[in-house]
Amino acid sequence: MRAFDKSERQLSQARAAPNITYAAALAHALPIDDGVADVITVAQTYHWLMRPDPTPFLEEARAVPDTRAAKFS
């Protein structure tokens, strides 16, 4: 599992786990190749990703193949 946040400080508070790799990244510029993510989850931040323009994030989310899922809450 790969987990991203734009804040290094926030990532420093994340629980270490052998199956999770944390990295700082913006939601519209994730350091992963297109088509390799099985799912994207967004919690308590979706409204911020839509400001001022939702296009960059939504284009990034489209990198998840149609046969897989994107989840926003």
Residue pairs with C-beta under 8 A, 6 or more apart in sequence:
1 19
1 20
1 21
2 20
2 21
2 22
2 23
2 32
3 11
3 14
3 20
3 21
3 22
3 23
4 22
4 23
4 24
4 25
4 27
4 30
4 31
5 11
5 14
5 22
5 24
5 25
6 24
6 25
6 26
6 27
7 24
8 24
11 22
11 23
11 24
14 20
14 22
23 31
25 31
27 42
27 45
27 49
27 57
27 60
28 49
28 56
28 57
28 59
28 60
29 56
29 60
30 60
30 63
32 63
34 63
35 63
35 64
35 65
37 63
37 64
37 68
38 64
38 68
38 69
39 64
39 68
39 69
39 70
39 71
40 61
40 64
40 70
40 71
41 71
41 72
41 73
42 49
42 71
42 72
42 73
43 73
44 73
46 72
46 73
49 57
50 57
61 70
64 70
